């Protein structure tokens, strides 16, 4: 058996089922109910022809709705040659549990188109995107109250704007059409703060863990992020923003890993400078002052305090789990640790903050965008000026009583009303902190040994509660 096959003993979907089954042992719930929660409710596999150049190409695509316990369903759309049914089903299932944990009222979904956008012209990507959207509309797999896509690997604001425009053209009387998709440009109903939301959510979750003396003592670390040595694998949207926020908080980014290799500097790397180098050279390798590591997987095994895998699934497996030296692993990517590796890390006392909680920042802010589109009002529009006027009056009273003028710069900071991005980030921060403590409290009260199992138990309980309120289960 090849090393690749040894590392991937389980399919991606079976990894989620295994974690689900592990959590189910802590619940006294009828097996049939658990099977319903675990199963994907609807899998739409499609093939449609698109003219690329002078040839007709048949495109393979998917949309999976994992759970209808709450509607609409919610999940991104990825463009990749590796897209397959197992992957999309798994990601849809993860979305269900993520939404339950952070109390976002969506069922999980996911979509994907099997193609390499880097080999296609913008015109052809648009053509495929619009045709895919029309296929979703035909089968009622998209709509503000049905199923709301978002960006994922290989997609972004551009593709979401095409989806919205296609939906609007085919559903011209839909007054809430803006809410059919999230991750749109600001000019088309997008919300400020969406782009960095997942990475910022990762930062908030790890920061909250590092504030707890008991948890830090268990792994021999001091409280706080300042001075913590951090390794981040993957400098895509999530990894880049996570790295930036950790760096700004005083953590030391000692290594960054990408497909072509990794760079290491024990004194720390400036993330902005690395990105500038990457844009100029096309690679993070040969960054001034850093040591190259040819095998990107070896970067995961370097001595550090916090490891953030933010790229691919199954990068930590049974063959390298014992070599991981990090005290804390934050799963910014989906499924970066196999079930076998998870057990090894648990026995070694490594704290793993699971993906179904930690990377839920994206869907949380997508929820804010969806609400904004349904309300047809920008966040902060109605209260910003009122808050500023009230603060101005309060400051005037304070200056009168104290007989002292407040400095101009301080006054400017106090007077400023909340902008949309301030409200979005505040909501995200509160969501991530609240979700973390709910999982941690359940873990402590039940005697569950790791956060992943506790997170699954918490999610399953929330989903069952929703079904019971709907009167579906006796």
Residue pairs with C-beta under 8 A, 6 or more apart in sequence:
3 319
6 317
6 318
6 319
7 314
7 317
7 318
7 319
7 338
8 314
8 317
8 338
9 318
9 338
9 340
10 18
10 338
10 339
11 86
11 90
12 86
12 87
12 90
12 313
12 314
12 335
13 86
13 87
13 89
13 90
13 93
15 90
15 313
15 314
15 335
15 338
15 339
16 90
16 93
16 94
16 335
17 38
18 339
19 339
19 342
19 452
19 453
19 456
20 34
20 37
20 38
20 456
20 460
22 453
22 456
23 453
23 454
23 456
23 457
23 460
24 34
24 460
26 446
26 448
26 453
26 457
27 34
27 457
27 460
27 461
29 460
29 464
33 464
33 467
33 473
34 460
36 467
37 67
37 69
37 460
37 463
37 464
37 467
38 93
40 64
40 65
40 66
40 89
40 92
40 93
41 65
41 66
41 67
41 68
41 107
42 64
42 65
42 68
42 141
43 62
43 64
43 65
43 85
43 89
44 62
44 63
44 64
44 65
44 136
44 139
44 141
45 60
45 61
45 62
45 85
46 60
46 61
46 62
46 63
46 132
46 135
47 58
47 59
47 60
47 61
48 58
48 59
48 61
48 131
48 132
48 135
49 56
49 57
49 58
49 59
50 56
50 57
50 59
50 124
50 127
50 128
50 131
51 57
51 127
52 120
52 124
52 127
59 113
59 114
59 115
59 128
59 131
59 132
60 83
60 113
60 114
61 83
61 111
61 112
61 113
61 114
61 132
61 135
62 83
62 85
62 88
62 110
62 111
62 112
62 113
63 77
63 88
63 109
63 110
63 111
63 136
63 141
63 142
63 147
64 75
64 85
64 88
64 89
64 91
64 92
64 109
64 110
64 111
65 73
65 92
65 107
65 108
65 109
65 141
65 147
66 73
66 89
66 92
66 93
66 95
66 96
66 107
66 108
66 109
66 110
67 73
67 96
67 107
67 108
67 463
68 107
69 96
69 107
69 463
69 466
69 467
69 470
70 99
70 105
70 106
70 107
70 466
71 106
71 107
71 145
71 146
72 106
72 107
72 143
72 144
72 145
72 146
72 147
72 148
73 95
73 106
73 107
73 108
73 109
73 146
73 147
73 148
74 95
74 99
74 104
74 106
74 107
74 108
74 109
74 147
74 148
74 150
74 363
74 366
74 367
74 370
75 91
75 92
75 95
75 108
75 109
75 110
75 111
75 149
75 150
75 152
75 363
76 91
76 110
76 111
76 149
76 150
76 151
76 152
76 153
76 155
76 183
76 362
77 110
77 111
77 112
77 113
77 132
77 149
77 150
77 151
77 152
77 155
77 159
77 163
78 91
78 110
78 111
78 112
78 113
78 152
78 153
78 154
78 155
79 112
79 113
79 115
79 116
79 117
79 125
79 153
79 154
79 155
79 159
80 112
80 114
80 115
80 116
80 153
80 154
81 114
81 115
81 116
83 112
83 113
83 114
84 114
87 112
88 110
88 111
88 112
89 110
90 334
90 335
91 110
91 152
91 334
92 108
92 109
92 110
93 108
94 108
94 334
94 335
94 355
94 356
95 106
95 108
95 109
95 110
95 363
96 107
96 108
96 459
96 463
97 108
97 356
97 455
97 456
97 459
97 460
98 104
98 108
98 356
98 357
98 359
98 360
98 363
98 459
99 105
99 106
99 107
99 108
99 360
99 363
100 458
100 459
100 460
100 462
100 463
101 356
101 357
101 360
101 435
101 438
101 439
101 455
101 458
101 459
101 462
102 357
102 360
102 363
102 364
102 431
102 432
102 435
103 431
103 434
103 435
103 462
104 360
104 363
104 364
104 367
105 367
106 148
106 363
106 367
109 147
109 149
110 152
111 132
111 136
111 149
111 152
112 152
113 128
113 129
113 132
115 128
117 125
117 154
120 128
125 159
126 162
129 159
129 162
129 163
129 166
130 162
130 163
130 165
130 166
133 142
133 162
133 163
133 166
133 167
134 166
134 170
136 142
136 147
136 149
137 166
137 167
137 170
137 171
140 146
141 147
142 148
142 149
142 163
142 167
142 180
142 181
143 167
143 171
143 174
143 180
144 174
144 176
144 177
144 179
144 180
144 370
144 373
144 374
145 176
148 179
148 180
148 181
148 182
148 366
148 370
149 160
149 163
149 181
149 182
150 160
150 181
150 182
150 183
150 362
150 363
150 366
151 157
151 159
151 160
151 183
153 236
156 183
157 183
157 184
157 185
157 190
158 185
160 181
160 182
160 183
160 184
160 185
160 190
161 184
161 185
161 188
163 180
163 181
164 177
164 178
164 180
164 181
164 184
164 188
164 189
167 174
167 177
167 180
167 181
168 174
168 177
168 180
171 177
171 180
174 180
176 373
176 374
178 184
178 188
178 189
178 373
178 376
179 189
179 370
179 373
179 374
182 190
182 191
182 194
182 366
182 369
182 370
182 373
183 190
183 194
183 366
183 369
184 190
184 369
186 192
189 369
189 372
189 373
190 369
191 365
191 368
191 369
191 372
191 379
191 420
191 424
192 419
192 420
192 421
192 424
193 200
193 365
193 420
193 421
193 424
193 425
193 428
194 362
194 365
194 366
194 369
194 424
195 237
195 241
196 237
196 241
197 361
197 362
197 364
197 365
197 366
197 424
197 428
198 237
198 238
198 241
198 332
198 359
198 361
198 362
199 237
199 238
199 239
199 240
199 241
199 242
199 243
199 244
199 245
199 310
199 332
199 361
200 241
200 242
200 245
200 361
200 425
200 428
201 358
201 359
201 360
201 361
201 362
201 364
201 428
201 431
201 432
202 238
202 242
202 308
202 310
202 330
202 332
202 358
202 359
202 361
203 241
203 242
203 245
203 246
203 249
204 361
204 428
204 429
204 432
204 433
205 330
205 353
205 357
205 358
205 432
205 435
205 436
206 225
206 246
206 306
206 308
206 328
206 330
206 353
206 358
207 225
207 249
208 432
208 433
208 436
208 437
209 215
209 328
209 351
209 353
209 436
210 216
210 221
210 223
210 224
210 225
210 228
210 328
211 223
211 224
212 223
212 440
213 223
215 351
216 222
216 223
218 349
218 351
219 327
219 328
219 349
219 350
219 351
220 327
221 228
221 305
221 327
221 328
225 246
225 249
225 250
225 251
226 249
226 250
226 251
227 250
227 251
227 252
228 251
228 252
228 305
228 306
229 251
229 252
229 254
229 266
229 303
229 304
229 305
229 306
230 243
230 246
230 251
230 252
230 253
230 254
230 304
230 305
230 306
230 307
230 308
231 253
231 254
231 255
231 256
231 257
231 299
231 300
231 302
231 304
231 306
231 307
231 308
231 326
232 239
232 242
232 243
232 246
232 253
232 255
232 256
232 257
232 308
232 310
232 332
233 239
233 256
233 257
233 262
233 296
233 299
233 300
233 307
233 308
233 309
233 310
233 311
233 315
233 333
234 257
234 258
234 309
234 310
234 311
234 312
234 332
234 333
235 243
235 256
235 258
235 274
235 275
235 278
235 284
235 310
236 310
236 311
238 310
238 332
238 333
238 359
239 308
239 310
239 311
239 332
240 271
240 275
242 308
242 310
242 332
243 253
243 256
243 271
243 308
244 271
244 272
246 253
246 306
246 308
247 253
247 270
247 271
251 306
252 267
252 268
253 268
253 269
253 271
254 264
254 265
254 266
254 267
254 268
254 269
254 302
254 304
255 262
255 263
255 264
255 265
255 269
255 293
255 299
255 302
255 304
256 262
256 263
256 269
256 271
256 274
256 284
256 299
257 293
257 296
257 299
257 300
257 311
258 283
258 284
258 296
259 296
260 283
260 284
260 285
260 296
261 283
261 284
261 285
261 292
261 293
261 294
261 295
261 296
262 284
262 292
262 293
262 296
262 298
262 299
263 269
263 274
263 284
263 285
263 287
263 290
263 291
263 292
263 293
264 290
264 291
264 293
264 299
264 302
265 289
265 290
265 291
269 287
269 290
273 287
274 284
274 287
277 284
277 287
277 288
278 284
285 292
286 292
293 299
297 315
297 320
300 307
300 309
300 315
300 316
300 320
300 324
301 320
301 323
301 324
301 325
302 325
303 325
304 325
304 326
305 326
305 327
305 328
306 326
306 327
306 328
306 329
306 330
307 324
307 326
307 328
307 329
307 330
308 329
308 330
308 332
309 315
309 316
309 329
309 331
309 332
309 333
309 336
309 337
310 332
310 333
311 333
311 336
312 333
312 336
313 333
313 334
313 335
313 336
314 335
314 336
314 337
314 338
315 333
315 336
315 337
316 324
316 329
316 336
316 337
316 338
316 341
316 345
317 337
317 338
317 340
317 341
318 338
318 340
318 341
318 344
320 341
321 337
321 340
321 341
321 344
321 345
322 344
322 348
324 345
324 350
326 350
327 350
327 351
328 350
328 351
328 352
328 353
329 337
329 345
329 350
329 351
329 352
329 353
330 353
330 358
331 337
331 352
331 353
331 354
331 355
331 358
331 359
332 355
332 358
332 359
333 355
333 359
334 355
334 359
335 355
336 355
337 345
337 352
342 352
342 450
342 452
345 352
346 352
346 449
346 450
351 451
352 450
352 451
352 452
353 451
354 451
354 452
354 455
356 452
356 455
356 456
356 459
357 435
357 436
357 439
357 451
357 455
360 431
360 432
360 435
361 428
361 431
361 432
364 427
364 428
364 431
364 432
365 424
365 427
365 428
368 379
368 424
368 427
368 428
372 378
372 379
378 420
379 420
379 423
379 424
380 417
380 418
380 419
380 420
380 422
380 423
383 417
383 418
384 417
384 418
384 419
385 417
386 417
387 417
387 418
388 415
388 416
388 417
391 414
391 415
391 417
392 415
395 406
395 411
395 414
395 415
398 406
399 405
399 406
406 414
418 426
438 458
439 451
439 454
439 455
439 458
440 451
440 454
442 448
442 454
442 457
442 458
443 450
443 451
443 453
443 454
446 454
446 457
448 454
448 457
464 473
467 473
